[in-house]
Every structure is written in structure tokens, then in C-alpha cells.
Amino acid sequence: MGNSATQLSASAMVTGHVSILPPGLSVREHVLHLALPAVGEQMLNLMVGLVGTFLVGHLGKTPLAAVGLGDQWVLLVSTVLAAISVGSTVVVARAIGGGDRRMADEVTSHSVTLAALAGLVIAGLGLAFAPQAMRLLGAEPDAAMQGAQYLRVIALTVPLAALLFVGNACLRGAGDTRTPLKVMLVANGVNVVAAYSFIYGAFGLPKLGVVGAALGAAIGRGLGGVLVLAILMDGRSGLKLTVRTRTMDWGVVWRILNVGLPAGGEQLLMRIGQISYARIVASLGTAAYAAHVIALSSESISFLPGFGFAVAATTLVSQALGAGKAARAEQYAYASFRVAAAVMSAMGVIFLLFARPFVSVFTSDAEVIALATPPLRFIAIAQPFLAGMMVFGGSLRGAGDTTAAMLITGAGNILVRVPLALLIVHGLGGGLTGAWVAMAVDLCARCGLAWLRLRSGKWKEIRV
């Protein structure tokens, strides 16, 4: 490794425990050092939802649709937490890259406070307006009723879940992707046991179906939030959370939100597009929507490398820019993409060959399996573009170029996916597979736009 990389490693090592760029590694090895634990963490985070989908899927179409529709709102309200999480990751990483451990701790304390406040507001809204939220999605009456029950239970532990997501984001910004992995191992294990027990009434517990799936997710994420809070207060992870005894430093808050608000806006635009898209799919009937949920759950396995390498790109790009190494930041972005694209393309081949066995894992309903198989096969060809969309977007966020990322996401979801899905599904009678064609076109468009923005180099000039 050259002298510039060695200097960058030294700059990152001044924080003591945090070692984002161990000396002697190549660019690709640095990426893998962060990405592999992040892939594991994302797999476990995803499993919290997949466990519920898998277990509820064997209860029938209506419970499956209820969980899928409920999760649409869970994802929508998470946009607030995304604003805090992305801002925290980027600002903590810049501080670590510049050798300012005190600022990294200060950002962490402010981020956790903001997360707790946001979580309380979200929980109150979820408890108050769950039925209205489900009706807004156009769900059929039985699915709407069960979906509202699901949302209300999830809302109970949203404040702790907020601490889990934001606390893990701070740790990732500091280069510690292993601690979040360990936390999610515990949270997921608890979720599996609790969800199974409450859904099916095991170990003498009541059989609660959809409500049981919500209890499993809520208990698992709630425990995860408690663990992250304890880890940050202990300080051995490399970041030290202190109980605030003075007023907020609004300069620090603004640094977090200056990066995070466009990231939250990006997530909001994406969720609005996805909810509009979900309404189009739901109009095809409960069986079609259940098949859509199954196909998404199957495809989500391929998201994991993309998420993991996007996390690595965000942290490494931000760290490198904090250390004044813009060229190295660009190398990290492209190295992350190359590895993610290779892994996700391999997953695409597997989807092409084994689509039906994948969807059959989640349900035994023959109609749902028949509807879900063609979309999963089709989306396989878009996997390299999905990798680019995720990793290039993560690189832009790491640079603080969150406004550009927001505009790209909004354009893809609202101007491409939704209108095209309307045209194909209702205008051309393309059914569920037609809706997934629109999704694939959206992914390709966003990949291209993110790559063009990265190639322009304008992100190198942004101050965080």
C-alpha cells in the first residue's frame, strides 16, 4: 500500500479502539473489512421482517397481506430515523477521519437524543392512526383490520427501535461494523423465538397470528435498542455516550440534519413512491399482493450485499474525505461497487434457476407461488443495476451529497416506477409481472443517474 494510504490509515487510527482502516490493506480489503460485518448485520435486520413473513405466510393470504401492508407504513415512518441515521454516520465518520474523537462522541450523544424524541412521536402517531393508515393503502377489510393490529403493536417499542437504528449508524460511522452485527444477532434470536411462540401459541402462550409476528419484531428490536444504548454508554466500542446535562448544541444538531434531512427526504420520496406502487399491486387482489410480498422477501436476500457494500462506501468515502483524500474516496466507491455487482449478479443467476423453490419457502399456497415465480425470475437481470444504485447512492451520501441522492431517488420512484406500473398494469393488463418490469426500469434509471453524479466529481467539494 502506498504512502498516501498509510497516512490515511494513521489518521483514522488516532481514535484508539476504532480502526476503520487497518494499515497494510488494499482498497478492496478495506472495503471487505467494513462490508462483510455490515452484510451480516443487514441480513439479521432483514430477518426480523422475514421471520414474520415466513411464519405468517403459512396462515393464509390475508395475514400475509396484512403484514406486508403494515410493513409499508413501518418503512414510511422510518424516514425520520433515516434522516438522523445518515447524518450521524456521515458526521461521525468525518470526525473520525479528521482525528476528532471528541466531536464524534458529541455527535453520537446528540443523535441518540434526537432518535429518542423522534421515536416517541412516531409511536404516538402509530397508536392513534393505525386503522386510517391501513385504509389509505386500499387494503381489503380483513387485511386492513389485521394490519392495524400489527402496526399498533410495532409502535409500542418504536422509541427503542430508534435507538437501535441510530446507535448502530453512529458505530458504523466510526468504523465499527462488528458491534452492530452482534447486537442484531441477539435481537434476531429473540425475534425468532418470540414470533414463533406468539404466532402459533407455542410453550403455552396464546395463538395470536399477525399480532404475534408484530410482538416478535417489537420485542427483538426493543431489546436491541437497550443493548446499543448500554454499549455506547460503556464506551468500549470506540464511541462514548454521555447523559446530557446541558442544552443541545444546535451547531452539532445542524451538522447532523444538514446531511440527514435530504437523506430523510430521499427515504420519504422513496416510500411515497413505494406506497403508490403498492396500491397499484394491491388493486390486483389479495393473492397478487401476497405473491408480491413473497417475491420481495425472496429477492431481499440479494439486497444484503448491496446494503453492506453501500454501508462500507458511505463510511469509507466520508472517512477519506475527512482525512483530505478525495482520490482515495473515489477508489473506495468503485471498489465497493465492483464486489457488490459480482455477488448480486451471482444471486441473479440463482433466482433465474431456482425462483419457484425460493418462493415456496414462504408459502404453500399454489396460486401465490404461481404468481410470485415469474417476477422473481425477471428481476434477476436487474441485479447489477441494483448493486450500482445502492453503492453509488451510498457513496454520494458518504460525501454529504444527500440532495443529489434525494433527487435521483425521487425521479426513479415517482417519475418512472409509478407511472410505468400504472401503464403496464392497468393500461396493458401486464399483471404482477408487469409491475415488476416497471420496478426493474426504475432500478436501472437510478443506477445510471447515480453513476453520472459520481463521475462528475462535484461531490468532492461538499462541506459537512
Secondary structure, DSSP 8 states (H G I E B T S, - for coil): --HHHHHHHHHHHTTSS--SS-TT--HHHHHHHHHHHHHHHHHHHHHHHHHHHHHHHTT-HHHHHHHHHHHHHHHHHHHHHHHHHHHHHHHHHHHHHTT-HHHHHHHHHHHHHHHHHHHHHHHHHHHHHHHHHHHHTT--HHHHHHHHHHHHHHHTTHHHHHHHHHHHHHHHHTT--HHHHHHHHHHHHHHHHHHHHHHHTGGG----THHHHHHHHHHHHHHHHHHHHHHHHH-TTS-------S---HHHHHHHHHHHHHHHHHHHHHHHHHHHHHHHHHTT-HHHHHHHHHHHHHHHHHHHHHHHHHHHHHHHHHHHHHTT-HHHHHHHHHHHHHHHHHHHHHHHHHHHHHHHHHHHTT---HHHHHHHHHHHHHHGGGHHHHHHHHHHHHHHHHTT-HHHHHHHHHIIIIIIIHHHHHIIIIIS--HHHHHHHHHHHHHHHHHHHHHHHHHH-GGGG---
